[in-house]
């Protein structure tokens, strides 16, 4: 199963030093039954892209909670055995939890398939989105427009061999 783990650049640097994304359980995003139902598609590439975007939003939440972090969203795509990631059945109907899974145990960085990171030109929009996130969550339409502006920036794809250059 492919999972998408939201991070920050400092979190990615720590994972690179430790050789793993964390001891677990980790919050990640994947193609879950509720994500399939919400997205209304059977195209696995579209569904994985939707899961990646959910992880990018979770990365934005990490940035909003850490004003010192570099203003770039980071998502690590990793492959885990089927059954290693499970959705929380209590959050199944929560729109904020679409695609959310918990990965049990440590996730070695060697299992990473790719890393997705914002480019430098996205930093201003990502910073503005991180600052507007709380207001958007509160229903402010103007703030939601700012948050959506970060999604206009596609995350760049990096091979795992490029990690040393990213961190």
Backbone bond lengths (Angstrom), bond angles and torsions (degrees), N, CA, C in turn:
res aa  C-N    CA-C-N  psi(-1)  N-CA   C-N-CA  omega(-1)  CA-C   N-CA-C  phi
1 X - - - 1.449 - - 1.528 108.26 -
2 X 1.314 115.84 136.67 1.464 121.14 177.11 1.525 107.92 -90.24
3 X 1.340 116.44 128.47 1.458 121.79 175.98 1.516 108.68 -121.27
4 X 1.315 115.59 154.84 1.461 122.90 -179.02 1.526 107.51 -120.85
5 X 1.325 115.83 114.18 1.462 122.18 -174.84 1.526 109.07 -101.27
6 X 1.337 117.93 118.95 1.464 120.50 178.31 1.528 110.82 -77.25
7 X 1.327 115.80 138.25 1.463 122.38 178.76 1.522 109.08 -144.82
8 X 1.311 114.48 -178.32 1.459 124.08 167.01 1.525 105.87 -116.06
9 X 1.327 117.73 171.91 1.466 119.21 177.51 1.525 111.24 -63.10
10 X 1.342 117.54 -37.71 1.463 119.34 177.95 1.528 110.48 -67.77
11 X 1.324 118.07 -36.15 1.456 121.48 175.43 1.519 111.64 -65.63
12 X 1.334 116.44 -36.40 1.461 120.61 176.56 1.522 110.65 -66.81
13 X 1.329 116.41 -40.41 1.470 120.10 178.07 1.525 110.59 -62.73
14 X 1.329 117.00 -41.03 1.468 120.94 178.16 1.529 110.41 -65.32
15 X 1.308 117.72 -41.68 1.462 121.15 177.61 1.523 110.89 -62.55
16 X 1.322 116.17 -38.89 1.463 120.31 178.62 1.526 110.50 -64.12
17 X 1.337 117.04 -42.87 1.473 120.75 178.39 1.529 111.48 -65.38
18 X 1.340 116.74 -41.72 1.461 121.67 -175.90 1.530 112.79 -81.31
19 X 1.334 116.51 -21.36 1.456 119.41 -177.63 1.515 113.87 81.57
20 X 1.334 116.78 5.97 1.458 120.57 178.24 1.518 109.81 -150.42
21 X 1.330 114.70 158.19 1.458 120.64 -178.79 1.516 112.33 -81.87
22 X 1.295 118.06 -8.75 1.455 121.15 177.72 1.507 111.20 149.89
23 X 1.310 114.54 165.98 1.459 120.11 -177.61 1.518 112.25 -78.97
24 X 1.301 117.67 -18.18 1.453 121.30 178.61 1.510 111.81 90.07
25 X 1.278 119.06 164.54 1.464 122.81 -7.98 1.529 111.41 -70.23
26 X 1.288 115.19 141.26 1.465 122.14 -179.46 1.519 110.27 -101.80
27 X 1.319 116.28 142.99 1.461 120.78 171.29 1.520 106.92 -84.97
28 X 1.311 115.45 129.52 1.458 121.64 178.03 1.527 107.49 -143.52
29 X 1.311 116.16 -179.60 1.461 122.00 179.02 1.518 108.30 -130.68
30 X 1.325 115.63 144.68 1.458 121.59 -177.23 1.523 109.12 -153.55
31 X 1.309 115.33 174.00 1.455 120.60 175.80 1.531 107.09 -78.67
32 X 1.317 115.39 100.50 1.463 122.48 179.96 1.534 108.75 -104.74
33 X 1.322 117.90 165.97 1.475 119.55 177.15 1.531 112.65 -57.53
34 X 1.337 117.85 -39.03 1.468 118.83 179.88 1.525 111.53 -69.61
35 X 1.329 117.72 -34.40 1.466 120.16 176.22 1.528 109.70 -66.44
36 X 1.325 116.69 -41.84 1.470 120.28 176.87 1.532 111.23 -58.59
37 X 1.322 115.62 -45.72 1.458 120.50 -178.63 1.521 111.26 -65.26
38 X 1.330 116.62 -40.95 1.462 121.47 -179.39 1.524 111.24 -67.99
39 X 1.341 116.50 -41.94 1.466 120.68 -174.09 1.526 112.66 -80.51
40 X 1.326 116.44 -21.92 1.468 121.97 177.57 1.526 113.04 57.01
41 X 1.325 115.86 48.37 1.457 119.85 177.03 1.520 108.84 -143.36
42 X 1.316 115.52 150.75 1.455 120.82 173.97 1.521 111.00 -105.94
43 X 1.327 117.45 -1.44 1.462 121.59 -179.94 1.526 108.89 -76.98
44 X 1.324 116.66 112.59 1.462 120.77 -174.81 1.530 112.09 -62.41
45 X 1.322 118.03 -34.17 1.468 119.53 178.31 1.528 110.96 -65.69
46 X 1.318 117.78 -40.71 1.458 120.89 177.17 1.525 110.76 -65.30
47 X 1.336 116.35 -40.78 1.463 120.69 179.88 1.527 110.74 -66.09
48 X 1.329 117.93 -41.14 1.459 120.48 177.98 1.529 110.76 -66.30
49 X 1.319 116.66 -35.81 1.466 120.26 176.47 1.534 110.05 -64.56
50 X 1.327 116.89 -39.12 1.469 120.80 176.82 1.524 110.26 -63.95
51 X 1.335 117.68 -41.99 1.468 120.93 177.42 1.529 110.83 -64.19
52 X 1.323 117.04 -40.03 1.466 121.36 176.27 1.527 110.43 -60.31
53 X 1.325 117.13 -42.78 1.465 120.42 179.58 1.522 112.26 -67.06
54 X 1.331 117.38 -34.10 1.474 120.55 175.38 1.527 109.29 -64.67
55 X 1.340 116.76 -40.02 1.464 120.57 177.70 1.533 110.98 -67.52
56 X 1.318 117.38 -35.45 1.467 120.74 177.51 1.530 110.43 -64.02
57 X 1.331 117.05 -38.30 1.460 120.52 176.15 1.530 110.18 -65.84
58 X 1.312 117.21 -39.27 1.472 120.47 177.08 1.526 110.61 -65.53
59 X 1.329 117.20 -35.49 1.467 120.50 175.47 1.529 109.99 -64.27
60 X 1.329 116.42 -39.50 1.467 120.61 176.71 1.526 110.34 -60.47
61 X 1.326 117.10 -38.53 1.472 120.90 177.15 1.526 110.77 -64.19
62 X 1.328 116.96 -38.08 1.469 120.07 175.91 1.529 110.34 -63.35
63 X 1.316 116.65 -39.64 1.474 120.67 178.50 1.528 110.71 -66.31
64 X 1.318 117.03 -39.37 1.464 120.46 179.29 1.523 110.55 -63.17
65 X 1.328 116.97 -31.91 1.468 121.16 -179.78 1.520 112.87 -83.00
66 X 1.322 117.88 -11.53 1.467 121.87 -177.40 1.522 110.00 -132.05
67 X 1.339 117.63 86.33 1.466 120.51 -176.78 1.532 114.19 -61.85
68 X 1.337 117.73 -18.16 1.463 120.62 -179.37 1.528 112.39 -84.05
69 X 1.318 117.90 -13.61 1.472 121.03 -177.44 1.521 110.65 -71.91
70 X 1.335 115.40 146.21 1.468 120.79 174.89 1.525 108.08 -57.96
71 X 1.301 116.58 138.95 1.464 121.97 -171.76 1.527 112.11 -83.90
72 X 1.323 115.31 61.60 1.461 122.17 175.02 1.517 108.69 -135.15
73 X 1.314 115.99 131.67 1.457 120.05 175.94 1.531 108.76 -74.65
74 X 1.333 115.73 143.92 1.458 121.73 -179.06 1.525 108.19 -133.80
75 X 1.321 116.24 133.56 1.462 122.02 175.90 1.528 107.62 -136.23
76 X 1.330 115.31 128.80 1.460 120.74 175.53 1.524 108.06 -102.41
77 X 1.322 116.35 124.69 1.463 122.09 175.13 1.519 107.22 -92.65
78 X 1.317 116.52 126.90 1.466 121.03 -178.44 1.517 110.46 -138.71
79 X 1.311 114.48 153.29 1.454 120.20 177.21 1.513 109.14 -103.57
80 X 1.326 115.08 129.60 1.462 121.54 178.57 1.525 107.90 -125.97
81 X 1.331 116.97 155.54 1.471 118.58 177.36 1.531 110.61 -62.76
82 X 1.327 115.36 148.23 1.470 119.52 174.71 1.527 107.90 -56.69
83 X 1.297 116.65 136.02 1.455 121.06 -178.93 1.511 113.39 94.21
84 X 1.344 117.82 -15.21 1.470 120.61 178.37 1.520 111.35 -78.86
85 X 1.326 116.15 -17.21 1.465 121.47 178.42 1.519 108.32 -123.67
86 X 1.316 115.70 133.35 1.464 120.00 -178.59 1.518 110.54 -139.34
87 X 1.318 114.88 141.97 1.465 120.47 175.47 1.524 108.69 -78.59
88 X 1.320 116.00 148.53 1.460 121.70 177.18 1.533 107.66 -80.90
89 X 1.337 118.36 114.60 1.463 119.48 -176.75 1.529 113.25 -63.88
90 X 1.322 117.77 -23.58 1.462 120.76 179.20 1.526 112.15 -73.87
91 X 1.336 116.82 -17.84 1.462 120.03 -179.10 1.514 112.05 -108.77
92 X 1.321 116.95 10.23 1.458 121.44 -174.47 1.511 114.89 -56.19
93 X 1.323 118.30 -35.51 1.458 121.16 -177.66 1.520 113.68 -95.09
94 X 1.320 117.14 -2.55 1.461 121.83 179.92 1.532 109.02 -76.80
95 X 1.343 118.44 117.58 1.470 119.99 -178.80 1.531 112.86 -57.88
96 X 1.319 117.65 -29.45 1.465 120.42 179.92 1.519 111.71 -70.94
97 X 1.327 117.23 -16.94 1.465 120.97 -176.40 1.534 112.68 -101.99
98 X 1.319 118.54 10.55 1.462 120.61 179.96 1.525 110.52 -57.08
99 X 1.307 116.37 121.69 1.456 120.96 178.41 1.514 114.80 81.93
100 X 1.324 117.02 -4.16 1.466 120.01 -177.17 1.526 110.69 -74.05
101 X 1.327 115.65 134.65 1.459 122.30 176.30 1.530 108.60 -135.26
102 X 1.313 115.51 163.25 1.459 122.15 173.38 1.529 106.68 -113.50
103 X 1.321 115.63 129.95 1.458 121.64 177.65 1.515 107.12 -100.23
104 X 1.313 116.15 118.33 1.465 121.00 -178.76 1.526 109.81 -77.01
105 X 1.317 114.86 146.09 1.461 120.28 174.91 1.506 113.59 71.81
106 X 1.309 116.43 176.53 1.459 120.01 -179.85 1.530 111.11 -69.98
107 X 1.312 115.54 150.87 1.460 121.22 178.24 1.526 107.79 -118.58
108 X 1.339 117.01 99.75 1.466 119.91 -178.78 1.526 110.83 -59.81
109 X 1.306 115.94 139.43 1.464 120.91 178.83 1.529 110.36 -62.52
110 X 1.314 116.88 -22.85 1.467 121.12 177.50 1.529 111.39 -63.06
111 X 1.323 118.23 -20.11 1.463 122.35 178.22 1.527 111.75 -82.08
112 X 1.324 116.90 -7.21 1.463 120.51 -179.56 1.520 110.31 -67.66
113 X 1.307 115.90 135.79 1.458 121.90 177.54 1.521 111.01 -94.85
114 X 1.343 116.09 -32.89 1.462 121.44 -177.80 1.522 109.07 -166.94
115 X 1.318 114.56 165.31 1.461 121.31 175.49 1.523 106.96 -125.97
116 X 1.327 116.12 136.15 1.462 122.22 179.47 1.524 107.70 -116.62
117 X 1.347 116.67 127.58 1.460 121.73 -175.39 1.520 109.18 -140.57
118 X 1.333 115.45 144.73 1.462 120.19 173.59 1.521 110.60 -64.16
119 X 1.320 116.29 149.67 1.464 121.06 172.77 1.523 108.85 -79.41
120 X 1.314 116.05 166.28 1.469 121.32 -179.18 1.528 111.43 -60.71
121 X 1.328 118.08 -32.58 1.468 119.53 -177.91 1.528 113.01 -72.26
122 X 1.324 118.04 -7.64 1.465 121.29 177.27 1.523 112.53 -89.68
123 X 1.329 117.82 -11.16 1.461 121.10 -171.36 1.524 114.02 -56.30
124 X 1.314 118.74 -42.64 1.467 120.93 -177.94 1.536 110.30 -64.61
125 X 1.331 117.19 -44.52 1.460 120.36 179.49 1.526 111.79 -68.37
126 X 1.331 116.99 -37.69 1.463 120.51 179.08 1.526 109.51 -67.68
127 X 1.324 117.24 -39.92 1.466 120.50 177.57 1.528 110.55 -62.58
128 X 1.322 116.44 -45.72 1.467 120.03 179.33 1.530 110.28 -62.53
129 X 1.330 117.17 -39.74 1.463 121.02 179.39 1.522 110.90 -65.70
130 X 1.322 117.50 -41.25 1.469 120.94 178.75 1.527 110.17 -62.42
131 X 1.315 116.98 -39.46 1.464 120.88 179.50 1.527 112.05 -70.87
132 X 1.325 117.44 -29.40 1.470 121.50 -177.19 1.530 112.78 -91.28
133 X 1.308 118.04 -6.21 1.466 121.36 -171.92 1.527 112.95 -60.26
134 X 1.305 118.50 -44.65 1.469 120.54 -179.00 1.524 111.06 -61.84
135 X 1.318 116.84 -43.04 1.467 119.95 179.13 1.533 110.64 -66.51
136 X 1.331 116.71 -38.54 1.468 120.08 178.10 1.521 110.30 -63.83
137 X 1.315 116.74 -41.14 1.465 120.29 177.35 1.524 111.25 -62.52
138 X 1.325 116.04 -27.96 1.458 121.20 178.88 1.518 113.69 -83.11
139 X 1.336 117.43 0.73 1.454 120.53 176.18 1.517 115.62 101.44
140 X 1.317 118.30 5.25 1.465 121.68 179.77 1.536 108.97 -73.84
141 X 1.320 117.05 113.93 1.466 121.64 -177.40 1.523 112.59 -65.81
142 X 1.334 117.35 -37.29 1.463 120.03 178.56 1.525 110.49 -65.02
143 X 1.322 116.93 -41.01 1.462 121.00 177.78 1.532 110.14 -65.99
144 X 1.329 117.18 -38.18 1.470 120.17 178.24 1.521 110.54 -63.36
145 X 1.329 116.92 -36.21 1.462 121.09 176.81 1.528 110.35 -61.27
146 X 1.344 116.82 -40.61 1.460 121.36 178.52 1.531 110.38 -66.22
147 X 1.328 116.88 -43.39 1.465 121.13 178.01 1.530 109.95 -61.58
148 X 1.308 116.76 -43.48 1.465 120.52 178.89 1.530 111.52 -62.94
149 X 1.319 117.00 -26.89 1.462 120.88 178.34 1.514 112.70 -61.58
150 X 1.324 117.90 -31.43 1.468 120.33 176.95 1.520 110.31 -66.13
151 X 1.334 116.78 -32.63 1.459 120.44 -179.55 1.525 112.44 -70.00
152 X 1.330 116.79 -15.18 1.461 119.88 176.26 1.531 111.34 -68.19
153 X 1.314 116.74 -17.95 1.468 121.29 178.88 1.525 108.95 -93.42
154 X 1.310 116.05 120.69 1.463 120.73 176.54 1.528 108.68 -75.50
155 X 1.319 115.77 138.24 1.457 119.52 174.77 1.526 108.15 -72.09
156 X 1.313 115.87 138.29 1.458 121.03 177.93 1.525 109.47 -80.36
157 X 1.321 116.46 147.89 1.459 122.82 -178.64 1.530 108.48 -96.49
158 X 1.323 115.65 132.62 1.464 121.47 176.21 1.520 109.04 -128.27
159 X 1.317 116.01 138.88 1.460 120.76 172.93 1.524 108.29 -72.37
160 X 1.311 116.59 154.80 1.468 119.78 -178.15 1.531 111.40 -63.40
161 X 1.323 117.90 -24.98 1.465 120.99 177.33 1.525 111.91 -66.71
162 X 1.315 117.14 -17.72 1.458 121.74 179.97 1.526 113.54 -88.41
163 X 1.336 117.14 -1.63 1.462 120.62 -178.92 1.522 114.09 -52.79
164 X 1.325 120.18 -46.25 1.465 119.32 179.82 1.533 112.99 -55.95
165 X 1.326 117.23 -34.06 1.472 120.17 178.98 1.531 111.95 -74.35
166 X 1.340 116.82 -28.80 1.457 120.77 -179.53 1.536 111.78 -75.29
167 X 1.317 116.44 -35.56 1.461 119.29 -174.95 1.503 109.71 -97.62
